[in-house]
Amino acid sequence: MPGFTVAIVGRPNVGKSTLFNRLLEQRKAIVDDVSGVTRDRQYGIADWNGKTFNVIDTGGFVAGSDDVFEREIRKQVKIAMQEANVVIFMCDVTTGITDLDAEVADLLRRSSKPVYLAVNKVDNHERQLEATEFYSLGFDNIFFLSSMSGSGTGELLDEIAALIPEDEQATPGDEGIPKIAIIGQPNVGKSSLLNALVGEERNIVSDIAGTTRDTIHTRYNLFQKDFILIDTAGIRRKNKVHEDLEFYSVIRAIKALDEADICLLLLDAEKGIAAQDLSIFSLAARKGKGVVIMVNKWDLIEKQTNTARDYEKQLKERLAPFTDVPIIFGSVTEKQRIFKTVETALEVYENRQRKIPTSRLNEVMLKAIEAFRPPVVRGTAIKIKYVTQLPTQTPAFAFFANLPDDIKTPYRNYLENKLRENFNFKGVPVRIFFRKK
């Protein structure tokens, strides 16, 4: 089940963000948490009992009247019910059951998705007794916890992890075929890009309905290339006034990322890269996906001698530290470089599959280590004797050393740069591990 997603919902100030942080920080195996999205929405990847899943905090509403709060909460609860695999409904024992809690509970009871009621701030025996009133809301799965101290969160995570299948099943017939997800803000040109590709070359094999509504998998045979485009542009078709498009876009983008090998991030040349784009980019890198950036609507930009170079430099400053990413300037409406974008995405797919023979790896990297040795630690020289590529989906390398725990980030970055200089991993995150020799 690609993109297993857990959404935390509830009224403001019940501790949703604290629980979110607790879920992501509970184990060292947490991959990342990304914040800074519009309205302080946060999402990240948690790991529990060997199972990984996406966590989305729906906190942060527009300030205003009580009616605005209630309207926003209702919208996000409805979206979570439709799009997430599991909903955590959070309440606060210190305030008891409020009218808004009861209304949210009424919505969630109609959901076919598993709902876990988390009663927060239960940190002593007296509050444990007070919390029993929440049984009246009628949910089977109730957890008394304190997101601040972490008590009770382990039981909740155990229940969630038990729902995640052991094996993620690929779509039948899709094995070995590159999957490219088109990601980006509304109105940036995702639909237009797909339409331009469809309109130009009619030899589409099939349209395969995706795992989520409105996400279409389109399989192409172009120029003897075989690939699947995962279109998240369906987000914009949900044009009902009362639905929060941004929340849809976050959940859909994350699910599309989980299914894809390559993330094709479309930007509007006039608007540049937004906080949500950066968050999705960072998440793609943490998930080990390849990334290609297309700056769309480049035909609308007034150009001078170094306009593209300067734009790319500024863009990479915001993308740092992962800057070895192809950036293509084009126009979907003018059909400028749209096929180059797809070809580049397929090249990045090849880079992601690249396996370096161990003998060649050692020949190159041991010379680089000899030329610039790791710093001495407590009077002892760090010695790296051997390097090998790990059998993982994303390029990952193990360096065997006498003091693996003492090798710091700057030297890790040096080794990654040398790997990128000598072997083509453009557009692909590279992972480096140090192990005891």
C-alpha positions as CSV (number, residue, x, y, z in Angstrom):
1,M,0.0,0.0,0.0
2,P,2.2,2.9,-1.2
3,G,1.8,6.1,0.7
4,F,0.3,4.8,3.9
5,T,-0.8,8.1,5.5
6,V,-1.9,9.0,9.0
7,A,-3.7,12.4,9.5
8,I,-4.0,14.0,12.9
9,V,-7.2,16.1,13.2
10,G,-9.0,18.0,15.9
11,R,-9.9,21.5,17.1
12,P,-7.1,24.0,17.8
13,N,-4.9,23.8,20.9
14,V,-5.4,20.2,21.8
15,G,-1.8,19.2,21.2
16,K,-1.8,18.0,17.5
17,S,1.5,19.5,16.6
18,T,3.1,18.2,19.8
19,L,1.9,14.7,19.0
20,F,3.2,15.1,15.5
21,N,6.6,16.0,16.8
22,R,6.5,13.1,19.3
23,L,5.6,10.6,16.6
24,L,8.5,11.7,14.4
25,E,11.1,12.0,17.2
26,Q,10.2,8.8,19.1
27,R,12.7,6.6,17.3
28,K,16.1,7.3,15.8
29,A,14.9,5.7,12.5
30,I,12.8,8.8,11.7
31,V,13.7,10.0,8.3
32,D,12.6,13.6,8.4
33,D,10.0,16.1,9.3
34,V,9.4,19.0,7.0
35,S,7.7,22.2,8.2
36,G,7.2,25.7,6.8
37,V,4.3,24.8,4.6
38,T,1.5,27.4,4.2
39,R,-0.5,27.8,7.4
40,D,2.1,25.8,9.3
41,R,1.0,22.5,7.9
42,Q,3.6,19.8,8.7
43,Y,4.3,16.4,7.3
44,G,7.0,13.9,7.7
45,I,7.9,10.2,7.8
46,A,7.8,8.1,10.9
47,D,9.2,4.6,11.5
48,W,7.8,2.3,14.1
49,N,8.5,-1.5,14.5
50,G,10.1,-1.5,11.0
51,K,7.1,0.1,9.3
52,T,7.3,3.5,7.8
53,F,4.3,5.8,7.2
54,N,3.5,9.4,6.4
55,V,2.2,11.6,9.2
56,I,0.3,14.8,8.4
57,D,-0.5,17.5,11.1
58,T,-3.6,19.4,10.0
59,G,-3.0,22.2,12.6
60,G,-2.8,25.9,11.9
61,F,-6.0,27.5,10.8
62,V,-6.7,31.0,9.6
63,A,-7.3,33.4,12.5
64,G,-10.9,34.6,12.6
65,S,-14.2,34.0,14.1
66,D,-15.3,30.7,15.7
67,D,-17.2,30.0,12.5
68,V,-14.0,30.2,10.4
69,F,-12.3,27.7,12.8
70,E,-15.3,25.3,12.6
71,R,-15.5,25.5,8.8
72,E,-11.8,24.9,8.4
73,I,-11.8,21.9,10.8
74,R,-14.8,20.3,9.1
75,K,-13.1,20.6,5.7
76,Q,-9.9,19.1,6.9
77,V,-11.6,16.3,8.7
78,K,-13.6,15.4,5.6
79,I,-10.5,15.4,3.5
80,A,-8.6,13.3,6.0
81,M,-11.5,10.8,6.0
82,Q,-11.3,10.5,2.3
83,E,-7.5,10.6,1.7
84,A,-5.7,9.2,4.7
85,N,-5.5,5.5,5.6
86,V,-5.8,6.2,9.3
87,V,-7.2,9.2,11.2
88,I,-6.0,10.2,14.7
89,F,-8.8,12.3,16.3
90,M,-7.3,14.4,19.1
91,C,-9.1,15.8,22.2
92,D,-8.0,17.5,25.4
93,V,-8.9,16.0,28.8
94,T,-8.5,19.4,30.5
95,T,-11.5,20.9,28.6
96,G,-13.6,17.8,28.4
97,I,-15.9,17.2,25.4
98,T,-16.7,20.5,23.6
99,D,-19.4,21.0,21.0
100,L,-16.8,21.1,18.3
101,D,-15.3,17.8,19.5
102,A,-18.8,16.2,19.4
103,E,-19.3,17.6,15.8
104,V,-16.0,16.2,14.6
105,A,-16.7,12.9,16.3
106,D,-20.1,12.7,14.5
107,L,-18.3,13.2,11.1
108,L,-15.6,10.6,11.9
109,R,-18.1,7.9,13.1
110,R,-19.4,7.8,9.5
111,S,-15.9,7.1,8.1
112,S,-15.0,3.6,6.9
113,K,-11.3,4.4,7.7
114,P,-9.9,3.4,11.1
115,V,-10.2,6.2,13.6
116,Y,-8.1,6.4,16.8
117,L,-9.4,8.7,19.5
118,A,-6.3,10.2,21.3
119,V,-7.2,11.9,24.6
120,N,-4.3,14.2,25.3
121,K,-2.8,15.6,28.5
122,V,-3.7,12.5,30.5
123,D,-0.6,12.6,32.8
124,N,-1.9,11.6,36.2
125,H,-4.5,9.3,37.9
126,E,-7.0,12.1,38.4
127,R,-7.0,13.0,34.7
128,Q,-7.2,9.3,33.8
129,L,-10.6,9.2,35.6
130,E,-11.7,12.4,33.9
131,A,-10.8,11.0,30.5
132,T,-13.3,8.1,30.8
133,E,-16.1,10.6,29.7
134,F,-14.6,10.4,26.2
135,Y,-15.9,6.8,25.8
136,S,-19.3,8.5,25.3
137,L,-18.1,9.6,21.9
138,G,-18.6,6.0,20.7
139,F,-15.1,5.0,19.3
140,D,-13.7,1.5,19.8
141,N,-10.0,2.6,19.7
142,I,-9.3,5.1,22.5
143,F,-5.9,6.0,23.8
144,F,-5.1,8.1,26.9
145,L,-1.8,9.8,26.3
146,S,0.4,12.8,26.9
147,S,2.0,14.1,23.7
148,M,4.3,16.3,25.8
149,S,5.9,13.4,27.8
150,G,5.2,10.6,25.3
151,S,3.3,8.4,27.7
152,G,0.7,6.3,25.8
153,T,2.1,7.1,22.4
154,G,3.8,3.7,22.0
155,E,0.5,1.8,22.2
156,L,-1.0,4.1,19.6
157,L,1.9,3.6,17.2
158,D,1.7,-0.2,17.7
159,E,-1.9,-0.1,16.6
160,I,-1.1,2.0,13.5
161,A,1.9,-0.2,12.6
162,A,-0.2,-3.3,12.8
163,L,-2.4,-2.0,10.0
164,I,0.5,-1.4,7.5
165,P,1.0,-4.4,5.2
166,E,4.4,-6.1,5.3
167,D,4.9,-5.9,1.6
168,E,4.1,-3.0,-0.7
169,Q,2.6,-4.5,-3.8
170,A,3.4,-2.9,-7.1
171,T,0.7,-2.3,-9.7
172,P,0.5,-5.5,-11.8
173,G,2.6,-5.2,-15.0
174,D,4.4,-2.1,-13.8
175,E,7.6,-3.7,-12.5
176,G,10.7,-2.2,-14.0
177,I,8.9,0.6,-15.7
178,P,9.9,4.2,-14.6
179,K,7.2,6.0,-12.8
180,I,7.4,9.8,-12.9
181,A,5.1,12.0,-10.7
182,I,4.2,15.5,-11.8
183,I,4.2,17.7,-8.7
184,G,3.7,21.4,-8.2
185,Q,1.4,24.2,-7.1
186,P,-2.1,24.7,-8.6
187,N,-2.0,26.6,-11.9
188,V,1.7,25.9,-12.5
189,G,1.1,23.8,-15.7
190,K,0.8,20.2,-14.5
191,S,-2.4,19.5,-16.5
192,S,-1.0,21.4,-19.5
193,L,2.2,19.4,-19.5
194,L,0.3,16.1,-19.5
195,N,-2.1,17.4,-22.2
196,A,0.9,18.6,-24.3
197,L,2.5,15.1,-24.1
198,V,-0.8,13.4,-24.8
199,G,-1.7,15.7,-27.7
200,E,1.7,15.5,-29.3
201,E,2.2,11.7,-29.3
202,R,-0.9,9.6,-29.4
203,N,0.7,6.2,-28.8
204,I,-0.4,5.9,-25.2
205,V,-0.8,2.3,-24.0
206,S,-3.4,2.9,-21.3
207,D,-4.8,5.1,-18.6
208,I,-4.6,3.2,-15.3
209,A,-6.6,4.5,-12.4
210,G,-4.3,5.3,-9.5
211,T,-4.6,4.2,-5.9
212,T,-6.2,7.6,-5.0
213,R,-9.1,9.3,-6.7
214,D,-8.2,11.7,-9.4
215,T,-4.6,10.5,-9.7
216,I,-4.2,9.0,-13.1
217,H,-1.4,6.7,-14.2
218,T,-0.8,7.2,-17.9
219,R,1.5,4.8,-19.6
220,Y,3.4,6.0,-22.7
221,N,5.6,4.5,-25.4
222,L,7.5,7.6,-26.7
223,F,10.6,7.4,-28.9
224,Q,11.1,3.8,-27.8
225,K,10.9,4.9,-24.2
226,D,8.4,3.2,-21.9
227,F,7.3,5.0,-18.7
228,I,4.3,5.9,-16.5
229,L,3.3,9.4,-15.6
230,I,1.5,9.9,-12.3
231,D,-0.6,13.0,-12.7
232,T,-1.5,14.8,-9.5
233,A,-3.2,17.6,-11.6
234,G,-6.5,16.0,-10.6
235,I,-6.3,18.0,-7.4
236,R,-7.5,21.1,-9.3
237,R,-10.6,19.3,-10.6
238,K,-12.1,19.4,-7.0
239,N,-13.6,22.8,-7.6
240,K,-16.3,22.7,-4.9
241,V,-16.1,25.9,-3.0
242,H,-16.0,24.4,0.5
243,E,-13.0,22.0,-0.1
244,D,-9.5,22.8,1.0
245,L,-7.4,22.3,-2.2
246,E,-4.2,22.9,-0.4
247,F,-4.7,20.0,1.9
248,Y,-5.7,17.8,-1.0
249,S,-2.5,18.8,-2.8
250,V,-0.3,17.9,0.2
251,I,-1.8,14.4,0.7
252,R,-1.9,13.7,-3.1
253,A,1.6,14.9,-3.7
254,I,2.9,12.7,-0.8
255,K,1.0,9.6,-2.1
256,A,2.3,10.3,-5.6
257,L,5.8,10.5,-4.3
258,D,5.5,7.2,-2.6
259,E,4.4,5.5,-5.8
260,A,7.0,7.3,-8.1
261,D,10.6,6.7,-8.9
262,I,11.1,10.3,-10.1
263,C,9.6,13.5,-8.9
264,L,9.1,16.1,-11.7
265,L,8.6,19.4,-9.9
266,L,7.0,22.1,-12.0
267,L,7.7,25.8,-11.0
268,D,6.1,29.0,-12.3
269,A,9.0,31.1,-13.6
270,E,7.4,34.3,-12.4
271,K,6.6,33.1,-8.9
272,G,9.7,31.0,-8.2
273,I,9.8,28.2,-5.6
274,A,7.3,28.3,-2.8
275,A,7.6,26.9,0.7
276,Q,5.4,23.9,-0.1
277,D,7.6,23.2,-3.2
278,L,10.7,23.2,-1.0
279,S,8.9,20.9,1.5
280,I,7.9,18.4,-1.3
281,F,11.4,18.6,-2.8
282,S,13.0,17.9,0.6
283,L,10.6,15.0,1.3
284,A,11.4,13.5,-2.2
285,A,15.1,13.6,-1.3
286,R,14.5,12.0,2.1
287,K,12.4,9.2,0.5
288,G,15.3,8.6,-2.0
289,K,13.4,9.7,-5.1
290,G,15.0,11.2,-8.1
291,V,14.2,14.8,-8.8
292,V,14.0,17.0,-12.0
293,I,12.9,20.6,-11.8
294,M,11.1,22.3,-14.8
295,V,10.8,26.0,-14.6
296,N,7.6,26.6,-16.7
297,K,6.4,29.8,-18.4
298,W,10.0,30.8,-19.1
299,D,8.7,32.5,-22.3
300,L,7.1,35.1,-20.1
301,I,10.3,36.2,-18.5
302,E,12.2,39.2,-19.9
303,K,15.7,37.9,-20.6
304,Q,19.2,39.3,-20.5
305,T,22.6,37.6,-21.1
306,N,22.8,35.6,-17.9
307,T,19.1,35.4,-16.8
308,A,18.9,31.6,-16.8
309,R,22.3,31.2,-15.1
310,D,21.4,33.7,-12.4
311,Y,17.9,32.1,-11.9
312,E,19.4,28.7,-11.6
313,K,22.0,29.9,-9.1
314,Q,19.3,31.5,-6.8
315,L,17.2,28.3,-7.1
316,K,20.0,26.1,-6.1
317,E,20.8,28.3,-3.1
318,R,17.2,27.6,-1.8
319,L,17.5,23.9,-2.6
320,A,20.8,23.4,-0.7
321,P,22.3,21.1,0.4
322,F,20.9,18.8,-2.4
323,T,21.9,20.9,-5.4
324,D,23.0,18.3,-8.0
325,V,19.6,18.4,-9.7
326,P,18.7,19.0,-13.3
327,I,16.9,22.3,-13.9
328,I,15.2,22.8,-17.3
329,F,13.8,26.1,-18.5
330,G,10.8,25.8,-20.8
331,S,7.2,26.5,-21.6
332,V,4.5,23.9,-21.7
333,T,2.1,26.1,-23.7
334,E,4.8,26.8,-26.3
335,K,6.0,23.1,-26.1
336,Q,9.5,24.3,-25.4
337,R,11.7,21.5,-24.0
338,I,8.8,19.4,-22.7
339,F,10.3,16.3,-24.2
340,K,13.7,17.2,-23.0
341,T,12.2,17.3,-19.5
342,V,10.8,13.8,-19.8
343,E,14.1,12.5,-21.3
344,T,16.0,14.1,-18.4
345,A,13.6,12.4,-16.0
346,L,14.4,9.0,-17.6
347,E,18.2,9.8,-17.4
348,V,17.7,10.5,-13.7
349,Y,15.9,7.1,-13.4
350,E,18.9,5.4,-14.9
351,N,21.2,7.3,-12.5
352,R,19.1,6.0,-9.6
353,Q,19.6,2.5,-10.8
354,R,23.3,2.9,-11.3
355,K,25.5,0.2,-9.6
356,I,29.3,0.9,-9.3
357,P,31.6,-2.2,-9.3
358,T,33.3,-2.5,-5.9
359,S,36.8,-2.6,-7.5
360,R,36.2,0.7,-9.4
361,L,34.6,2.3,-6.4
362,N,37.6,1.5,-4.2
363,E,40.1,2.6,-6.9
364,V,38.5,6.1,-7.1
365,M,37.3,6.7,-3.6
366,L,40.5,5.5,-1.7
367,K,42.5,7.9,-3.9
368,A,40.1,10.7,-2.9
369,I,40.5,9.7,0.8
370,E,44.3,9.6,0.5
371,A,44.3,13.1,-1.1
372,F,42.2,14.5,1.8
373,R,42.2,12.5,5.0
374,P,39.6,12.7,7.7
375,P,40.5,14.9,10.7
376,V,42.4,13.3,13.6
377,V,40.2,12.5,16.6
378,R,41.6,12.5,20.2
379,G,45.1,11.9,18.7
380,T,44.0,8.9,16.6
381,A,43.9,9.0,12.8
382,I,40.7,7.9,11.2
383,K,41.4,5.3,8.6
384,I,38.8,4.3,5.9
385,K,40.0,1.1,4.3
386,Y,37.1,-0.1,2.1
387,V,33.9,1.1,0.4
388,T,31.1,-0.8,-1.2
389,Q,27.7,0.0,-2.7
390,L,24.7,-1.3,-0.7
391,P,21.9,-3.3,-2.5
392,T,19.3,-0.6,-2.0
393,Q,16.8,1.1,-4.4
394,T,18.5,4.4,-3.9
395,P,22.3,4.7,-4.3
396,A,23.8,4.1,-0.8
397,F,27.4,3.4,0.1
398,A,29.1,1.9,3.2
399,F,32.6,3.2,4.1
400,F,34.4,0.9,6.6
401,A,36.5,2.8,9.1
402,N,38.3,2.2,12.4
403,L,36.3,5.1,14.1
404,P,33.0,5.3,12.1
405,D,31.1,7.3,14.8
406,D,33.7,10.1,14.7
407,I,33.4,11.0,11.1
408,K,31.6,14.4,10.9
409,T,29.2,15.9,8.4
410,P,31.8,18.0,6.5
411,Y,33.8,14.9,5.6
412,R,30.6,13.0,4.7
413,N,29.8,15.9,2.3
414,Y,33.3,15.7,0.8
415,L,32.9,12.0,0.1
416,E,29.5,12.6,-1.5
417,N,30.9,15.3,-3.7
418,K,33.7,13.0,-4.8
419,L,31.1,10.3,-5.6
420,R,29.1,12.8,-7.7
421,E,32.3,14.0,-9.5
422,N,33.3,10.6,-10.6
423,F,30.0,8.8,-11.1
424,N,26.8,10.3,-12.5
425,F,24.2,10.6,-9.8
426,K,22.7,13.8,-11.0
427,G,19.1,14.3,-9.7
428,V,19.5,11.4,-7.2
429,P,20.0,11.6,-3.4
430,V,23.1,9.6,-2.3
431,R,23.2,8.1,1.1
432,I,26.5,7.4,2.9
433,F,27.0,5.1,6.0
434,F,30.1,4.6,8.1
435,R,30.6,1.1,9.5
436,K,33.2,-0.4,11.9
437,K,36.0,-2.2,10.1
